[in-house]
Amino acid sequence: MTALDNESRTDPAVPLLQTRPIRTRVAPSPTGDPHVGTAYVALVNYIFAKQNGGTFLLRIEDTDRARSTLESEAAILTALRWLGLTWDEGPDIGGAHGPYRQSDRTAIYARYADELLERGHAFRCFCSPERLAAMREAQRLAKQPPRYDGHCLKLDRVEIDALVAEGVPSVVRMKVPDFGVCVVDDLRRGPIEFEWHAVDMQVLVKSDGMPTYHLANVVDDHLMEITHVFRGEEWVSSAPKHLLLYSYFGWEAPKLMHLPLLRNPDKSKLSKRKNPTSILFYARMGYLPEALLNFLGLLLVSSSEGSEVMSLDELTKRFDIANISLGGPVFDVPKLDWLNGRYLRELAPDALFERVRDWGFDRARLVKILELAHARIERLSDLGELTAFFFAGRLPITKERLLDVKLPPADVRKALALAMWGLDAERVFDRSVVERVLKSIGETLSAKFRDVARLFYVAITGSPTSVPLFEAMELLGRDIVRERLRVALEQVGPPPSAAEQKSWRGAAAPEELAT
């Protein structure tokens, strides 16, 4: 990989890449539910490391302090372990290259940022958000690529020191050449060329002193001795910035491969607007972990009819980078259903009983369900109909039933969408959060809450009356609740248009619903 055509390595002590033991990593951001795309990327890195007698590690990239949570981190680790993936080093088990959580490594990044400043490879930028916004708008109108214009590159040391002394907020940006070409050598795609004049002068350290992903990623991969990085194709455009940083530091860059994004059947990017994307959703729906892992593996290896069932060891043996299609693998839920059915039917009755018990009939969960149902039963046989929705996936609800409430059809659509957005925006998901979000929707619609509640009873439980709603939603969990709201919204009309989103929620509407 070449970052600068005319720049040689400055540190001859750095060993050649091919002489180093294979080390790969997965580095999720703990900013939401564990995504099946994370599992897909983790599987590739795991398989490649194990196939080559190497090491696979897990690193938590939590530089986004506003959105990162320990709850999300715990969910990611739980989900990957549920799938059957393990790591040799990580935040939970330690290792020789720790810490493995970026928020614990801020002093390391500060040292390397200072080094870039001292070498003249980075500079302090004092531009206000207003100036940057005006600059981007002018570039857009001129049909120019969005790129920092180098305004603060003109500042001398005296001016910089004066601005710092005045307390003017600043960020650290990397310098980028104005001319020439960067060549990114992708293991599967081959050479990809980027004109330097189109590459932005990336912010490396934010005004609060926290590093951005780009600086932290490069520093961590180097210090953790990562030799190969398999990541999503959305990072292709960032590769020149990363390779330039490697050149500035005089480090050997890892080999890169940008994996095609998982797609919906219509070839659009996999998103929770059209399909559930959380690993935990598939666990709660009753998919077996080995079936989901097998399904993801089939997107990476070639198989023929009758040979689709493969263990992790078999996937590892059959994996070949050359067999990865760049067209975008389709996350085909019917195929996953078929594969999961194969696994279920091959279980002996005793083993199936254990899986069913572990999935939804453990004592603690049953006791919580019975607590909710206790006041509403007269016979034990009432429990079946009253609590069936706890053990169901998608409910057989109809448009007519959803609209059979004292709300205008337009408000039904709006309420379901607002519920999805509101619950997604919350860091935690419990009874008090559910109650606050749903009651706020009633206030937004200027409707009686009992009328709003009836709609959500139908969407979540399948009936206009059932066990206590808020507690039931907490017990079902965010993943199942979101999918039921999504399906209900599909029943009553199309997803909200951009105009509707703007009028309902303004600029805060989630990106996946805006695309």
N, C-alpha and C positions, 0 to 999 in steps of 0.2 A: 504494500500500500504506500502511496506517495502522497504526502501532504503538500510539500513544496518541492517543485521540480528541481530547484537549484540549491536546496539545503541538504546537507549531509548530517548524519547522526553526530551529536556532540559528545556522546558518552560511549567510548569504545568498550567500556566494561560491561555494557548491557549485552547479555548473550543473545545469539540468534534465536528466533522464535522456535525453529524446528528442534532445537536441542533442549527445550524446556518441557517438563512433564505437563501433560494436558490438564488444564484447569478451566472449568466452565462455571457459569453462575446463572441464577435467576434473581432478578432484583425488583420485586413488586413495590408499588407505592401503597401504603395503608390508608387509602382515601375512600374506601367504599367496600362493597361486597367482593369476595374473591371471584375473579372473572375466569370463565373457561378459557379465555385467551391466555391468561397467566399460566394455567395448567398446560396448555398446548406448548407454550414457549419453554416452560420448565421441563416438559417431557423431552423435547429435542435436546436441550442442554444436558439433561440427565443421561439420556441414551448415548450421546456422543462421548461423554466422559467415561461411562462404563464400558463402552465398546473399545475404548483406547486405553483402558487401565488407568484412567485419570481420576480427578477429584471434582466433585460437584458441590457448590456451596450456595447458600441462600443469604441474600443481603437485603435489608429493608431500606428503601430509599424514601426517607420521610423529610426531605427538605421543604416540602409544602407544609409548613407548620400550622397553617390555618385549617387545613382539611385532614391532616393525618391524625389518626387515633390509635390508641393501644388496642381498642376493641377490634378495629379492622385488622390490625397486625395479627392478633390472636386468631381471628377468623381465617386469615390466609394460611397460617401455619396448620390450623386444624383441617382445613379443606384439602390442602396438598397431602397431608398425612393420611387423610381418609381415602384419597385416591390411591395410595400405596407408594407415593414418592417420598424418598428420604434424602437427606443431604449430609455431607461429611463435615461441613462447617456451617455455622449459622448463629443467629442471636440467642437461640435457646440452648445450643449445645457448645458454643464457644469454638475455639480453634486458634491456630498460631497467627492468623492474620486479622484478628479482631481489633476493635469492636466491629460488629456487623450491622450496626444500626447507624445511619448517617448522622442523626442528631447527637450521637455520642462522639462524633469525629470532627466537630467544628474547628477545634484548634489546629487540626491537621490541614484542613482546607485553607485556613487563614495563612498558614505558613507558606503554602504553595502559591496563594494569590499574591502575597508580598513578593515572592520570588519573581513572578511574572511582571509585576510592576517595576521591580528593580532592574530587570533585564530589558525593559522597554517593550515587552510583548503585550502589555495591558496598560490601561489608563483609567483615571478617575473621570466619571461623567456626572456633571451637576445639572443636566438638563431637567427641567420640570416636566411633569406629566402633560401639562398643557402644550409646551413647546413640542414634545414628542408627538402628541396627537395631531398638531397642526402640520408637522413635517410628514407624517404618514398620509394625511389627507392630500397634501400637495403632491406626493409621489403617486398616490392613487389616481388623481386627476391627470397627471402627466403620463400615466400608464408605465410607471417605473416600478421595478421590484422594490418591496419594502426593505429598506436598509438604513441603518443609522448613518447620518451624513457626516460624521467626524467633527462636529462642532467643537467638542471639548478637546480634541487632539491638538488644538491650537494653543491651549493654555500652557504657560510655562510654570516652573516650580514655584515662583513667588506668588503667582495668581492662585495656584492650587492650594498652597499653604494658607493663603488669606481666606479662601472660601471655606476650608476646613475649620480654621479658627473661628469663623463666623457661625459655624454650625449648619452650613448649607448641606442638606442631604445629598449623598452621592452614591453611585454604584460603581463597580469595577467592570469595565468592558474589555474584551480581547481585541487586539488589533488584527485586522484581516487585510491581505494584499489587495491592491486596487486592480491588478492585472494578473494574467496567468491562469493556469488551469489546475484544479485539484483532481486527482484520479483516485477514486475509491475502488479498491479491488475486492469485489464481492465473491465469496466462494462459489455461489451458484449463478449469479447474474453476470459475472465477469467485470471488466472495467466499466466504471460509471464516471463520466466527466462532469465537473462543475466549474463554471466560470467564477473566479474569485470575486469579481465585481458584483455578483448577485448574492454573495454570502454575507449575512448580517454580522455586525460587530456585536456578538452575543454578550449579554450581561452574564458575568461569572459570579459576582457577589452582589447581593441585593443591599438596599440601603439599611436594612436591619442587621447586616453583618452575616446573614445566612447565605451559604453558597447556592447557586442554581444547580439544577440537575447536571448540566454540562460539565462544570468543573468537578463536582463531586464524583460523577461517573468515571471520568478519566483518571482522577487521582486514585479512586478506590480500585478500579480494574488494574492499574499498574501496581499498587502496593499489595494487592491480593494476588498478584502474579497470574491474572487471567490470560489465557492464551487464545481462546476462541469465544466469540460473542455471537450467539444466535438470538436475534431480537426481531420485533415486528417491522414490517416495511415502512411504517410511519416514521421510523428513525433514519431513513436513507438520507433525507435532506440535512440531518444533523451530523452525519458522518464527516463532512469536510471540517466542521468546527472541531470535532473531537480529534481528528487526525492532525490538525494544525496545532492543537495543544500538545499532542504527543511530540511533535517536531520541536515545539518551543522548549519542552522539558528535556528533549534528547532521549526520549524513551522509545522502546520498540512497541508498536501498536499491536493489539491482538488481531487475529484474523476475524473478519466480519462476514456474517451471512444474514441477510434481511429476509425474514420469513413472510410469505404472503398472508394477509389478514384473513381470518375466518369470515365467511360470507353467509348471508341468508340465501335461501333457494333462489331469490330473484337477483342474486349477485351483489346486493347492497351490503355494506359493512355490517357485520353482526352487531346488533345493539338491542337493548332491552325494550326498545319501542316495538320491535317485531317478534323477538324471541327472548325467553329468559336467558340471561347470561351468567348468573351466579352459580358457582359450583354447589353452593348450599341448597339452591332450589332443586337441583337434580337429586341431591341426597334426600331432601324432604319429600320429593315426589316418589321415592322408592326405587330409584335406579341403583344398581349395584356398582360399587366403586371400580371393580375390575372390568365391568362392561363399559363404563364411561371412559376409563383409561384405554381400553382396547379400541373404542370408537375413535378417540383422538389419535391413537397410533395408526389407524387405517388411513388417516389423512397424510401420513408420513411415509408409509411403506407400500409397496405394490402387493396386491393379493388377488387371488382368483376365487371364483365362486366355490364355496365349500371350504375355503381356508381362511375365512375372515376371523375366526376365533383365535386370538393369540395372547399369550401371557406377556408380561413385561420383559422376561428373558428372551422370548421369541422375537418380540419387537426390536430388542437391542441387537440381536443377531442379524436381523433382516434389514436394519436401517442403512440407507445409503443416501448421502446428500444429493446425488445425481437423480434420485427418484422423486425428490420433492417438486411437485408441480408449482409453477409460479403463477398459475391462473387464478388462484384463490380457492382454497378448499371450502366446500359447502358444508355447513353444520346442518346435516340432514336429520332432523329429529325422528322421522319415521324409520330411518336406518338405525338410529340409536335405540328406538323402541324394539325393533326386530332383534337387535343384538342382545339387548337386556333380557328379552324373552327367552332367547337361547340359553343364557346363563341361568335364569330362574328355573327353566325346565330341567336343567341338568343337576339341580340340587336334590339331594335325598330329602325325604319329608322332614326328618329331624333337623337337617341343616336349614331347610326352608323355614321351619318354625323359629329357629334362632334368629334368622335374618328378619323375619316379620316382627318378632318381639323387639329386637334392637332398633328397628326402624320406627315403630309407632306405639308399641305396647309395653314399654318399660314401666315399671311401677310408678316412678315419680310423675311421668306424664299422665298416666291414667288417673292418678289421684287428683291432679289439677283439673282434668276434664270432669271428673265426678263431682268435684267441689262446685263447678259451674252449673252442672246439670241437676244437682241434688234437689233444689227447691222446685224443680219443674217436672218431676216424674211422679207417677202414681203406681206404676208397675216397673219392674226391672226391664221388661221388654220395651218400655218407652225409650230406653237409652239408645237403641239402634237408630231410630229415625232422628232423634234429637241431636245426636253427636256424630252422625255419619260424616258430616262435612269436615271433621277433624282428620279423617282418614282418606279423604278424597283428594284428587288432583284438581283438574278443571271441573267446575260444576256445570250441570246441564241447564243453565239459565237462558231465558229467551228475552228478546227485545221487549216483548209485550209485558213480561213480568217486571222488568226493570223500569218501564215507563208507567207502571201501575202504581204511581205514587203521586202525592199532591205537589208536584213540581213540574214546571214546563219542561218539555223535552230538551230545550237548549240548556236549561239549568242542570238537567241530569248529566249531560255531557260535561258541562263545566265542573260540576261537583266531583265527578270521577277523576277528571284530569287534575284538578286541584289537590285531590287526595293523594294521587301518585306523586305529584311534585312535592307536596308538603312533607309526606312521610320520607321521601328520598332525601330531602334536605336535612333531616334530623340525624344527629350523630348516634343516638341510641333509639331503640325501638321498644317501648314498654307501654303499659296501660295509660300512664299520665300523658305521654307524648301523643298517643293515638287520640285520647279524649280531647286534648288541646287542638290538634290539627283538625279533627272532624267538626268540633264546635265552631272553630274559626270559619269553616266553610259555610256553616249555617248563617253566620253573621255577614259574610261576604255576599251571600245570596239574599239576605234579608228575609230568610225563611225560618219557620219554626223548626227547632232541632228535631222534633219527633218525626217530621216529614223527611228531613235529610237522613236521619238514622234509619228509617224504613228502607231507603234506597241502599244504604250500605249493608244492612242486614241481608237483603236479597243478593247483593253482589258477593258478599263474603261467606254467608252461610247457606244461601240458596232458598231462604225462607224469610218472609217479612217479620217473623218472630222467632226467637231462639234463645240460647243462653246469653248472658251478658256480653254485649258486643265488644267493648274495649278489651276486656280480659281475653275473649276468644281470639281477637286479632293478635294480641301479644303472644298467645300460646301457639298460634299458627306460624308466626314469624314473618319478618319483613318480606322474604322471598315469595312465599305462597300468597300473601296478601297482595303484593304488587302484581303478580300474575293474574289474580282474580279481578283486580281492578282494570288491568289492561284488557282482559277478555271481555269484561262488561262494557268497557268503552268501545271496543270493536263492535259489540252487539248493537249499541244505540247510535252509532255513526262513525264517520272517519276520524282519525287522529286530528287533534286541533291544528288548524292552519297557522301559518306564521302570524297572520293578522290577529287571529283569536288569541294566540299565546301572548302577543304584545299587549292586547287589551286586558287579558286576564291576569297576567303576571309581569308584564313589562320585560325588561332585559334579563330578569332573573330566571326566565324559563329555561329548563334543562336543555343542554345542547343536543342530546340524543332525540328529543322530540322536535327539535327545530330543523333537523336534517331530513 
